[in-house]
Amino acid sequence: MSLSIQQLLENKGITPKSEHLELLKARWEGMQSLRSNLEGIAIDDADIAIRSIPGGDHIDN
């Protein structure tokens, strides 16, 4: 069984305000749904690469 964001925060000694908790719950559920899409996928198929282009964020083709 997965823990709720509130339980995880309480386990770490963090008590967020109720209005923050609602936002955190929505974001947590979104992250959990994205994570569930990766269950069972070979790790090589789930790689993400970030490319650093020194000198700017433009690309000349």
Phi and psi restraints in degrees (range 20) as a CNS / XPLOR table:
assign (resid 1 and name C) (resid 2 and name N)
       (resid 2 and name CA) (resid 2 and name C) 1.0 -86.9 20.0 2
assign (resid 2 and name N) (resid 2 and name CA)
       (resid 2 and name C) (resid 3 and name N) 1.0 148.4 20.0 2
assign (resid 2 and name C) (resid 3 and name N)
       (resid 3 and name CA) (resid 3 and name C) 1.0 -83.3 20.0 2
assign (resid 3 and name N) (resid 3 and name CA)
       (resid 3 and name C) (resid 4 and name N) 1.0 151.8 20.0 2
assign (resid 3 and name C) (resid 4 and name N)
       (resid 4 and name CA) (resid 4 and name C) 1.0 -79.2 20.0 2
assign (resid 4 and name N) (resid 4 and name CA)
       (resid 4 and name C) (resid 5 and name N) 1.0 163.1 20.0 2
assign (resid 4 and name C) (resid 5 and name N)
       (resid 5 and name CA) (resid 5 and name C) 1.0 -61.9 20.0 2
assign (resid 5 and name N) (resid 5 and name CA)
       (resid 5 and name C) (resid 6 and name N) 1.0 -35.2 20.0 2
assign (resid 5 and name C) (resid 6 and name N)
       (resid 6 and name CA) (resid 6 and name C) 1.0 -63.9 20.0 2
assign (resid 6 and name N) (resid 6 and name CA)
       (resid 6 and name C) (resid 7 and name N) 1.0 -43.4 20.0 2
assign (resid 6 and name C) (resid 7 and name N)
       (resid 7 and name CA) (resid 7 and name C) 1.0 -64.7 20.0 2
assign (resid 7 and name N) (resid 7 and name CA)
       (resid 7 and name C) (resid 8 and name N) 1.0 -41.5 20.0 2
assign (resid 7 and name C) (resid 8 and name N)
       (resid 8 and name CA) (resid 8 and name C) 1.0 -63.1 20.0 2
assign (resid 8 and name N) (resid 8 and name CA)
       (resid 8 and name C) (resid 9 and name N) 1.0 -43.3 20.0 2
assign (resid 8 and name C) (resid 9 and name N)
       (resid 9 and name CA) (resid 9 and name C) 1.0 -66.8 20.0 2
assign (resid 9 and name N) (resid 9 and name CA)
       (resid 9 and name C) (resid 10 and name N) 1.0 -41.8 20.0 2
assign (resid 9 and name C) (resid 10 and name N)
       (resid 10 and name CA) (resid 10 and name C) 1.0 -63.1 20.0 2
assign (resid 10 and name N) (resid 10 and name CA)
       (resid 10 and name C) (resid 11 and name N) 1.0 -36.6 20.0 2
assign (resid 10 and name C) (resid 11 and name N)
       (resid 11 and name CA) (resid 11 and name C) 1.0 -63.0 20.0 2
assign (resid 11 and name N) (resid 11 and name CA)
       (resid 11 and name C) (resid 12 and name N) 1.0 -26.0 20.0 2
assign (resid 11 and name C) (resid 12 and name N)
       (resid 12 and name CA) (resid 12 and name C) 1.0 -95.4 20.0 2
assign (resid 12 and name N) (resid 12 and name CA)
       (resid 12 and name C) (resid 13 and name N) 1.0 3.6 20.0 2
assign (resid 12 and name C) (resid 13 and name N)
       (resid 13 and name CA) (resid 13 and name C) 1.0 79.6 20.0 2
assign (resid 13 and name N) (resid 13 and name CA)
       (resid 13 and name C) (resid 14 and name N) 1.0 21.6 20.0 2
assign (resid 13 and name C) (resid 14 and name N)
       (resid 14 and name CA) (resid 14 and name C) 1.0 -107.2 20.0 2
assign (resid 14 and name N) (resid 14 and name CA)
       (resid 14 and name C) (resid 15 and name N) 1.0 128.5 20.0 2
assign (resid 14 and name C) (resid 15 and name N)
       (resid 15 and name CA) (resid 15 and name C) 1.0 -120.3 20.0 2
assign (resid 15 and name N) (resid 15 and name CA)
       (resid 15 and name C) (resid 16 and name N) 1.0 97.1 20.0 2
assign (resid 15 and name C) (resid 16 and name N)
       (resid 16 and name CA) (resid 16 and name C) 1.0 -76.7 20.0 2
assign (resid 16 and name N) (resid 16 and name CA)
       (resid 16 and name C) (resid 17 and name N) 1.0 157.9 20.0 2
assign (resid 16 and name C) (resid 17 and name N)
       (resid 17 and name CA) (resid 17 and name C) 1.0 -65.5 20.0 2
assign (resid 17 and name N) (resid 17 and name CA)
       (resid 17 and name C) (resid 18 and name N) 1.0 154.7 20.0 2
assign (resid 17 and name C) (resid 18 and name N)
       (resid 18 and name CA) (resid 18 and name C) 1.0 -61.6 20.0 2
assign (resid 18 and name N) (resid 18 and name CA)
       (resid 18 and name C) (resid 19 and name N) 1.0 -38.3 20.0 2
assign (resid 18 and name C) (resid 19 and name N)
       (resid 19 and name CA) (resid 19 and name C) 1.0 -68.5 20.0 2
assign (resid 19 and name N) (resid 19 and name CA)
       (resid 19 and name C) (resid 20 and name N) 1.0 -31.9 20.0 2
assign (resid 19 and name C) (resid 20 and name N)
       (resid 20 and name CA) (resid 20 and name C) 1.0 -72.7 20.0 2
assign (resid 20 and name N) (resid 20 and name CA)
       (resid 20 and name C) (resid 21 and name N) 1.0 -34.5 20.0 2
assign (resid 20 and name C) (resid 21 and name N)
       (resid 21 and name CA) (resid 21 and name C) 1.0 -63.3 20.0 2
assign (resid 21 and name N) (resid 21 and name CA)
       (resid 21 and name C) (resid 22 and name N) 1.0 -38.1 20.0 2
assign (resid 21 and name C) (resid 22 and name N)
       (resid 22 and name CA) (resid 22 and name C) 1.0 -62.9 20.0 2
assign (resid 22 and name N) (resid 22 and name CA)
       (resid 22 and name C) (resid 23 and name N) 1.0 -43.3 20.0 2
assign (resid 22 and name C) (resid 23 and name N)
       (resid 23 and name CA) (resid 23 and name C) 1.0 -65.0 20.0 2
assign (resid 23 and name N) (resid 23 and name CA)
       (resid 23 and name C) (resid 24 and name N) 1.0 -43.5 20.0 2
assign (resid 23 and name C) (resid 24 and name N)
       (resid 24 and name CA) (resid 24 and name C) 1.0 -63.3 20.0 2
assign (resid 24 and name N) (resid 24 and name CA)
       (resid 24 and name C) (resid 25 and name N) 1.0 -38.9 20.0 2
assign (resid 24 and name C) (resid 25 and name N)
       (resid 25 and name CA) (resid 25 and name C) 1.0 -61.3 20.0 2
assign (resid 25 and name N) (resid 25 and name CA)
       (resid 25 and name C) (resid 26 and name N) 1.0 -44.3 20.0 2
assign (resid 25 and name C) (resid 26 and name N)
       (resid 26 and name CA) (resid 26 and name C) 1.0 -63.6 20.0 2
assign (resid 26 and name N) (resid 26 and name CA)
       (resid 26 and name C) (resid 27 and name N) 1.0 -44.3 20.0 2
assign (resid 26 and name C) (resid 27 and name N)
       (resid 27 and name CA) (resid 27 and name C) 1.0 -66.9 20.0 2
assign (resid 27 and name N) (resid 27 and name CA)
       (resid 27 and name C) (resid 28 and name N) 1.0 -39.6 20.0 2
assign (resid 27 and name C) (resid 28 and name N)
       (resid 28 and name CA) (resid 28 and name C) 1.0 -62.4 20.0 2
assign (resid 28 and name N) (resid 28 and name CA)
       (resid 28 and name C) (resid 29 and name N) 1.0 -44.8 20.0 2
assign (resid 28 and name C) (resid 29 and name N)
       (resid 29 and name CA) (resid 29 and name C) 1.0 -63.3 20.0 2
assign (resid 29 and name N) (resid 29 and name CA)
       (resid 29 and name C) (resid 30 and name N) 1.0 -37.6 20.0 2
assign (resid 29 and name C) (resid 30 and name N)
       (resid 30 and name CA) (resid 30 and name C) 1.0 -63.5 20.0 2
assign (resid 30 and name N) (resid 30 and name CA)
       (resid 30 and name C) (resid 31 and name N) 1.0 -43.5 20.0 2
assign (resid 30 and name C) (resid 31 and name N)
       (resid 31 and name CA) (resid 31 and name C) 1.0 -65.6 20.0 2
assign (resid 31 and name N) (resid 31 and name CA)
       (resid 31 and name C) (resid 32 and name N) 1.0 -39.3 20.0 2
assign (resid 31 and name C) (resid 32 and name N)
       (resid 32 and name CA) (resid 32 and name C) 1.0 -65.2 20.0 2
assign (resid 32 and name N) (resid 32 and name CA)
       (resid 32 and name C) (resid 33 and name N) 1.0 -37.5 20.0 2
assign (resid 32 and name C) (resid 33 and name N)
       (resid 33 and name CA) (resid 33 and name C) 1.0 -68.8 20.0 2
assign (resid 33 and name N) (resid 33 and name CA)
       (resid 33 and name C) (resid 34 and name N) 1.0 -37.2 20.0 2
assign (resid 33 and name C) (resid 34 and name N)
       (resid 34 and name CA) (resid 34 and name C) 1.0 -66.3 20.0 2
assign (resid 34 and name N) (resid 34 and name CA)
       (resid 34 and name C) (resid 35 and name N) 1.0 -39.9 20.0 2
assign (resid 34 and name C) (resid 35 and name N)
       (resid 35 and name CA) (resid 35 and name C) 1.0 -64.5 20.0 2
assign (resid 35 and name N) (resid 35 and name CA)
       (resid 35 and name C) (resid 36 and name N) 1.0 -37.4 20.0 2
assign (resid 35 and name C) (resid 36 and name N)
       (resid 36 and name CA) (resid 36 and name C) 1.0 -65.0 20.0 2
assign (resid 36 and name N) (resid 36 and name CA)
       (resid 36 and name C) (resid 37 and name N) 1.0 -25.1 20.0 2
assign (resid 36 and name C) (resid 37 and name N)
       (resid 37 and name CA) (resid 37 and name C) 1.0 -69.9 20.0 2
assign (resid 37 and name N) (resid 37 and name CA)
       (resid 37 and name C) (resid 38 and name N) 1.0 -18.2 20.0 2
assign (resid 37 and name C) (resid 38 and name N)
       (resid 38 and name CA) (resid 38 and name C) 1.0 -95.2 20.0 2
assign (resid 38 and name N) (resid 38 and name CA)
       (resid 38 and name C) (resid 39 and name N) 1.0 -8.2 20.0 2
assign (resid 38 and name C) (resid 39 and name N)
       (resid 39 and name CA) (resid 39 and name C) 1.0 -63.4 20.0 2
assign (resid 39 and name N) (resid 39 and name CA)
       (resid 39 and name C) (resid 40 and name N) 1.0 128.2 20.0 2
assign (resid 39 and name C) (resid 40 and name N)
       (resid 40 and name CA) (resid 40 and name C) 1.0 85.5 20.0 2
assign (resid 40 and name N) (resid 40 and name CA)
       (resid 40 and name C) (resid 41 and name N) 1.0 -2.0 20.0 2
assign (resid 40 and name C) (resid 41 and name N)
       (resid 41 and name CA) (resid 41 and name C) 1.0 -87.0 20.0 2
assign (resid 41 and name N) (resid 41 and name CA)
       (resid 41 and name C) (resid 42 and name N) 1.0 137.8 20.0 2
assign (resid 41 and name C) (resid 42 and name N)
       (resid 42 and name CA) (resid 42 and name C) 1.0 -62.0 20.0 2
assign (resid 42 and name N) (resid 42 and name CA)
       (resid 42 and name C) (resid 43 and name N) 1.0 134.3 20.0 2
assign (resid 42 and name C) (resid 43 and name N)
       (resid 43 and name CA) (resid 43 and name C) 1.0 -58.6 20.0 2
assign (resid 43 and name N) (resid 43 and name CA)
       (resid 43 and name C) (resid 44 and name N) 1.0 -31.6 20.0 2
assign (resid 43 and name C) (resid 44 and name N)
       (resid 44 and name CA) (resid 44 and name C) 1.0 -64.9 20.0 2
assign (resid 44 and name N) (resid 44 and name CA)
       (resid 44 and name C) (resid 45 and name N) 1.0 -26.4 20.0 2
assign (resid 44 and name C) (resid 45 and name N)
       (resid 45 and name CA) (resid 45 and name C) 1.0 -83.1 20.0 2
assign (resid 45 and name N) (resid 45 and name CA)
       (resid 45 and name C) (resid 46 and name N) 1.0 -10.2 20.0 2
assign (resid 45 and name C) (resid 46 and name N)
       (resid 46 and name CA) (resid 46 and name C) 1.0 -109.8 20.0 2
assign (resid 46 and name N) (resid 46 and name CA)
       (resid 46 and name C) (resid 47 and name N) 1.0 16.2 20.0 2
assign (resid 46 and name C) (resid 47 and name N)
       (resid 47 and name CA) (resid 47 and name C) 1.0 -69.2 20.0 2
assign (resid 47 and name N) (resid 47 and name CA)
       (resid 47 and name C) (resid 48 and name N) 1.0 144.5 20.0 2
assign (resid 47 and name C) (resid 48 and name N)
       (resid 48 and name CA) (resid 48 and name C) 1.0 -126.1 20.0 2
assign (resid 48 and name N) (resid 48 and name CA)
       (resid 48 and name C) (resid 49 and name N) 1.0 134.6 20.0 2
assign (resid 48 and name C) (resid 49 and name N)
       (resid 49 and name CA) (resid 49 and name C) 1.0 -117.1 20.0 2
assign (resid 49 and name N) (resid 49 and name CA)
       (resid 49 and name C) (resid 50 and name N) 1.0 141.9 20.0 2
assign (resid 49 and name C) (resid 50 and name N)
       (resid 50 and name CA) (resid 50 and name C) 1.0 -116.9 20.0 2
assign (resid 50 and name N) (resid 50 and name CA)
       (resid 50 and name C) (resid 51 and name N) 1.0 130.1 20.0 2
assign (resid 50 and name C) (resid 51 and name N)
       (resid 51 and name CA) (resid 51 and name C) 1.0 -109.3 20.0 2
assign (resid 51 and name N) (resid 51 and name CA)
       (resid 51 and name C) (resid 52 and name N) 1.0 126.8 20.0 2
assign (resid 51 and name C) (resid 52 and name N)
       (resid 52 and name CA) (resid 52 and name C) 1.0 -96.4 20.0 2
assign (resid 52 and name N) (resid 52 and name CA)
       (resid 52 and name C) (resid 53 and name N) 1.0 126.0 20.0 2
assign (resid 52 and name C) (resid 53 and name N)
       (resid 53 and name CA) (resid 53 and name C) 1.0 -113.4 20.0 2
assign (resid 53 and name N) (resid 53 and name CA)
       (resid 53 and name C) (resid 54 and name N) 1.0 101.5 20.0 2
assign (resid 53 and name C) (resid 54 and name N)
       (resid 54 and name CA) (resid 54 and name C) 1.0 -60.3 20.0 2
assign (resid 54 and name N) (resid 54 and name CA)
       (resid 54 and name C) (resid 55 and name N) 1.0 141.6 20.0 2
assign (resid 54 and name C) (resid 55 and name N)
       (resid 55 and name CA) (resid 55 and name C) 1.0 90.7 20.0 2
assign (resid 55 and name N) (resid 55 and name CA)
       (resid 55 and name C) (resid 56 and name N) 1.0 1.7 20.0 2
assign (resid 55 and name C) (resid 56 and name N)
       (resid 56 and name CA) (resid 56 and name C) 1.0 148.4 20.0 2
assign (resid 56 and name N) (resid 56 and name CA)
       (resid 56 and name C) (resid 57 and name N) 1.0 175.9 20.0 2
assign (resid 56 and name C) (resid 57 and name N)
       (resid 57 and name CA) (resid 57 and name C) 1.0 -110.2 20.0 2
assign (resid 57 and name N) (resid 57 and name CA)
       (resid 57 and name C) (resid 58 and name N) 1.0 29.1 20.0 2
assign (resid 57 and name C) (resid 58 and name N)
       (resid 58 and name CA) (resid 58 and name C) 1.0 -107.8 20.0 2
assign (resid 58 and name N) (resid 58 and name CA)
       (resid 58 and name C) (resid 59 and name N) 1.0 157.9 20.0 2
assign (resid 58 and name C) (resid 59 and name N)
       (resid 59 and name CA) (resid 59 and name C) 1.0 -128.8 20.0 2
assign (resid 59 and name N) (resid 59 and name CA)
       (resid 59 and name C) (resid 60 and name N) 1.0 125.3 20.0 2
assign (resid 59 and name C) (resid 60 and name N)
       (resid 60 and name CA) (resid 60 and name C) 1.0 -99.4 20.0 2
assign (resid 60 and name N) (resid 60 and name CA)
       (resid 60 and name C) (resid 61 and name N) 1.0 122.7 20.0 2
